[in-house]
Amino acid sequence: MIYITRKASFNAAHKLSRPDWSEDKNTEVYGKCANPNWHGHNYQLYVTVKGEINPETGFLVDLKWLKDITNTYVVDKIDHRNLNLDVDFMKGKLASTENLAIAIWDELLPFIEESGAKLHCIKIYETENNFVEYFG
């Protein structure tokens, strides 16, 4: 079994807030992240796949292909966007980094499985000190 990771970067705005809570309750729970005028991050996304090396190509997967599907189905949809308002796969979800990681997993999983590899981990750095890892 071998693991390979592709890194991508994107910038996005969001706010953490529940529509069924008051502004005061949202601020109490989410602090500055509940700012009604949004806030943004420079995210780092790591997509890790695992499997066996193809003896003909020497690859687990072609990294250009992994870059292309990550850009097409994730980065192009979220870069310089508002996660709460603009991103189809985040509709109806609280725009936390945890939920974003799960949503990205769900977006990429069918393509990774189709390639014969397995999606191992989605890792997102929201800041240099805070990151989420999701293993499905």
N, C-alpha and C positions, 0 to 999 in steps of 0.2 A: 504494500500500500504506500502510495506517495501522495503528498499534499502540495498544491501549488496555489499561490495567492496573487491576485491582481489588485492593485490600488487605484482608486479614482478619487478625485476631489470635486466638491461642489459647494456652492454658497446658497443658503436658503434662509428665509424668515419663517417664524412661527410664533405662536403664543400658546401657553398652556392655560386652558380654561375649560370649564364644564358649563354648558349653556343652562343647565338646571341649577347651578349655584349662583349666588349673588356675587357681585364684583368683590365685595369684602371677603367672602369665603374663598374665592379663587385666589385673591392676594394673600390670604392667610396660609393657604396650602402651597401655592406655587411661587410666592414672592414676586421678584422682578420679572420672572418668566411669564406672569399673567398680565404684563403691560398691555393695555388696550391698543396701543399703537405698534405692537409687535416688537420683535428683536430678532437678530440673525446670528448665524454661525458660519464659520468656514469649516465644513465637515471633511473628514477623511474616511473613505469607505474602503474596506478590505473584503474581497470576495475570495473565499478559499474553497477549492474543490479537491476531492480525493478520488483515488482509484488506482488502476494498474496502468502502467506505461504500454502504449501500443508499440509492439515490436517493429512494425513497419516504419512508423514516423519518429519513434523515440520520444513522443509527447504523451502526456496524460490528456491534455487538450491543447489546442493551438491558442496561445495567449492573445493573439490578435483577435481571434474569434471571441474569447472571453471579454476582451476590451469592447468589442463591437456590441455584444448583447447587453453588457452592463451599461454602456452609453445609450443604446437605443431604448431599452426598457426601463432604465432607472435615471441615469444622470441627465439625459436630455429632457426628461419630464420634471426634474426637481431643481436643476441648477438655475439660480437667480429667480426662484419662484417662492411663493408663499405656500408652505406645506398645508396650512389649514384651508386655503381657498383654491389653489391652482392645481393640485396634484390628484389625478383621478384615483390612484390606489390608496390615497389617505382620506378620501371622503368618508365622513361619519366617524372618524377615529380621532382620539386625542393625539395631538402631534408631538408626543414624547419621542425621545430617541429610541426607547424600548419598542414602541409601536412601529416606528419607522423601520427598525431592523427586521421586525417580523414581516412587514409589508414588502420590503425589498426581497426577503427570502421567498415570499409567495410569488413575486413577479418573476424571479429568475429560476426557480425550481424546475418548471417544465422544460426549459431550454437546456439546463444542465443535465437533467435525467435523459433527455433525448440524445445527448452526446455520448452517453454511456458512462459518464463520470457521476459522482455523487456530490451534492452540495454539502460542504462540511460546516462552514461558518460564515456568517455575516458579522463583521466587526465595524462599528462606526465610532469614530472619535468626534465628539461634539465640541470639545475643547482639548487643549493639550493634556489636561488632567482628568477628563471624564470620557469614558467610552463604554459601549455596550457590545456584548458578544451574544449572538443567538445561534444555537446549534440545531434548531428545528425541534 
